[in-house]
Amino acid sequence: MTDIAQIDFRPRAISVVLASDEGQRRIQRRYAAERRFRLYGIGAIGLAIAFLVLMLGTVLSNGMTAFWQTHVRLDITFDKELLDPDGKGDRATLEQADYAALIRAALGREFPDVSGRSDRRDLFELVSGGATFELRRMLLDDPSLLGRTVPVWLTSSDEVDMLIKGVFDRTEPEAARKIKDKQIKWVDALAAKGAVERQFHTTFFTAGDSREPEQAGIWGGFVGSVYTLGLTLLLCLPIGVLAAVYLEEFAPKNRWTDLIEVNINNLAAVPSIVFGLLGLAVFLGFFGLPRSAPLVGGMVLALIVLPTIIIAGRAALKAVPPSIREAALGVGASRQQAVWHHVLPLAMPGVMTGSIIGMAHALGETAPLLMIGMVAFVVDIPTGPTSPATVLPVQVFMWADSPERAFVEKTSAAIIVLLVLLGLMNAAAIYLRKKFERRW
Amino acid sequence: MLKKTLLLAALASVAFAGTAMARDQIRIVGSSTVFPFTTATAEQFGKGGKFKTPIVESTGTGGGFKLFCGGVGVGHPDMTGASRAMTKGEFESCKKAGVDGITEVKIGYDGIVFANSKANKPSQLTKEQLFLALAHKVPKDGKLVDNPYTTWNQIDPKLANKKIEILGPPPTSGTRDAFIELVMEEACKSFKEIEALKADKKAHKAACSAFREDGIFIEAGENDNLIVQKLVANPAAYGIFGFSFLDQNTDKVQGAEINGVAPTFDNIASGKYSVSRPLFVYAKNQHASVVPGMKEFLGELTSTKAAGNDGYLSSKGLIPLPAADLKKVRDASLALTPLSM
């Protein structure tokens, strides 16, 4: 009997190879390849993060300043003689009154030595064209101000704002910047008295679009987005879920359902502008729906989001174990009861996640909206699904296209708002998944 | 499921009710060059408080005419902005669709500039030099050849020994049409090789209007801001864009003198700077009685506080009409004098 312990069970070839120089080299090469692969991976992630940081960094550094707007303090006298010369004191008179005259008078008192028509006009240009409306609102809210003199912080013009924020370079020659030397002198004089201050810019969140950067806001675009996306969700969630449920749970597996499935997958990859053209031809051309309306925008975006929701919905339904269905059927439920009472509720977190990601995608779309007239200058805040509106990404696009320098920071600020909304939607998707997800 | 069908049906009926209602808001389409001016006017008009703020879409001059001439009724726009006059063909197609009676409003002028970054020296160029730098085919030794010039000093030894790099608008742009008309076609006249083609109208037009496609002229899209940014990033490059963008970025870019005239506000207004074009707004007379505020809007557009010398449109970069012309335009547009061709 041979002694088992003496037998070398390792296959000879390997032990020989391992011991040889050649073998050691090969092992080293394998380790090196492994390390290189990991480095490539880290490099890829690093590059992606660098791009993200670069993008976010540019947007944040360009845009954060837009949330603060330069204001100028003036001692405004709500002069009875100017506002209400006939002494009627009713609302209509005060609504029609010339508030620009109050600002001119206040500036005249501040700088008594400024004379001449063009100089006075340059002086008046320090405050925003919207300042007259601010004064009107103040007085209408509080009529007791009439006849009194109060210090008021007025929105400055975008040129003054750009000067204070350091976008306009004082050292440049006068011809090379949008603000005149004497205007800089006046701003400096006001600043020396503490009458120039950067304040939180609420207008940016409450106003609609404007051609004047300091009066432009995102509220119009935001409301438009809410109407449009609300309609999108209302349309595509029921349709998408029903389609997914039917295809996954009831439809017979034959050539037709295969064809439908392939088509749905293809639709998810169709460029969005094609849906815009479809919307133009069908919703506007054939049905005669109004242009620029969130109603049509919502319908077009619903077409874009539908495939995403159907695909996500089917995947979620597929992930529900067959035992659930069998158990339901086993205790006598009909197929419909099994689906509505058991399978669909369990698949809902997946459906919701898919829908929210689809909606986030729709929130950022502009191309299809171009065709149906939602890329437009709309000042009034939309009041319903048929009133003209734009959406947030369109607002970004339109501001990026405007010549005034102050729109550069507005553009970035609108991007920040859009990114925050997208982040919130994605966070909601993650929260829903974590909260309702079941593991089997 | 039934509930949802009902919901959809309800939605659809709301939608149809919406279209049946008359429109109480002016709708304007048209040129992206006129867009800053129509929007500014629309905003002021809306602030007046009597009418809703008009909706303005930027569709390009050609696209604007297509929508405008689509027909009569609240489904079609009331006005369109144009960076060139309406053509006879467009006028005819308007008529065919039932659009009868169009008011033409000339609101002012816009200059087209050939600019580079302030980091570089300002340039003086002639239209002929611009043609030789930009055209697809140029005359050389009595023949038309593919544009061989790659540096400025090959065109004229007096120019800098620098690579030619020009950014400009795509063919869909009215700015490009106007640049071709005002620079390229003008320059064409001084080359006898191209004049010789005159008998063949098509060939002549192609020779005068085709831009080179060898990568030296780069189509930078309709966004003029982007061109300005690219010029700052690349001081060797030149860009073609509207005066209002030069006006807002005088600290970054400078306009080249063309035929010895610099693109300044005064030079364009006086007509000395020849690369400038009139801007128009066209209004549909048939809508004046249906859509509230049409006449009042034309009034605002042609008022001295808007389109006058010190008006708010001039601070947006519009080169105003002389006061006497503005008065004439105002009278004609308030009377809704129909255009004839």
Interface residues (C-beta under 8 A of the other chain):
Chain A: E95 R121 G129 F133 F168 D169 E172 A175 A176 R177 K178 S210 R211 E212 L231 L234 L235 P238 L242 F287 G288 L289 P290 R291 S292 A293 L295 G373 V375 A376 F377 V378 V379 D380 P385 T386 P388 A400 D401 S402 P403 E404 R405
Chain B: M1 K4 L7 L8 L11 V14 A15 F16 G18 T19 Q25 R27 S32 F35 P36 T39 A40 A42 E43 G46 K47 G49 K52 T53 I55 V56 E57 S58 G75 K118 E222 N223 D224 N225 S244 F245 D247 Q248 N249 T250 D251 D310 Y312 K316 G317
